[in-house]
Amino acid sequence: MADKLIIAKTAEEAVRAKVFDNVYLAGGTEVMRLGSSVNSDAFVSVRKIPYMHDIALENDIVRIGAACTFQEILENSIVPAYLREAAQFMASRTRRNMATIGGNIAVARDDSFLLPTLIAAGAELVLKDVKSEEQVSVADYIAKSEEYKSKLILSVCVPRDGIKVKSCRSANTAQSHARLTAALSEKDGKYTAVAAVKNSGLYILGNLSKAFSSSDPSEDEIVEIAKKNESIKLEDDLLYGGADYRRYLIGITFALMYEEMKGGRA
């Protein structure tokens, strides 16, 4: 546990305080979790920066402050329905009142509640350090985590219209870590399939995305494509199931989401 807590009142104060191995702190649900990988001698709290709690619609893009909690996202009608659906995957209201969208992105867990949905939707982040601000996709932020890990996430920008997104979460119980969190999006006939697989990683499934975009695969074909995806490394797991079962679960989950999405545009 940290020996020092720095409470920033502005983003400028926060980025100036981000020195050495200091860690940004918002809701604190990951920091306080038993066995968390997040540790530091000092935390920089961004919870009291007012505009990091704002949610606004700007030209069909919803800008969500990184310190917004899951509950704030869930209760705000400006937020697209697909993201509110993903926020509900966190079953505990107590945790939803604490956990933030920025924190869920930054820790990049392989059982993330929101990352598959955000990546499938093409969401972007506004990042800040002492020198500048920049906007990058969530997908790039995860892929280049070492490059961006010292930057403060100011806000998350998600499309409100013109895209259809479905998400699904599989776990032993509502409160358990997810063995699979999956999202599928469609925009102008192009599909993007994303999966967070427990004890394996976060994947943009190019073979499934291509199949959905170029043809109309059957359920069996979708399951076979998922089974043959060699990028997903799986082993038998006592808690989350055998490797073969989880490969089947990935395939059938995307098959069901694909069938649901073919019903029309959200």
Number of C-alpha atoms within 10 A of each C-alpha: 11 12 8 12 15 18 17 19 14 15 21 13 16 22 20 13 20 20 12 10 12 19 24 27 22 25 24 17 17 19 21 12 10 8 8 11 10 12 15 16 13 21 24 22 21 26 22 15 19 13 16 20 20 15 22 15 15 11 8 12 18 21 24 27 26 29 30 26 25 26 21 22 24 19 10 13 11 17 22 19 17 20 21 20 18 24 21 17 21 21 13 12 12 10 16 22 14 17 22 27 26 25 22 21 21 21 17 18 18 22 26 25 27 27 29 28 29 26 25 26 29 16 20 21 26 20 20 21 18 15 7 8 13 11 16 15 17 24 21 14 20 19 12 11 14 9 11 18 15 19 19 25 27 23 26 27 26 22 21 22 13 11 19 22 25 25 25 20 20 20 15 11 9 13 11 12 20 21 22 24 29 30 28 28 27 24 15 10 10 14 23 23 28 26 29 28 26 20 16 15 16 25 18 19 18 14 16 25 18 14 16 23 17 12 8 13 17 13 17 11 16 24 21 15 19 22 19 11 14 8 11 16 12 18 13 12 12 7 10 20 15 14 15 12 13 22 23 17 19 23 21 19 23 26 22 14 18 23 13 11 17 11 8 7 13 15
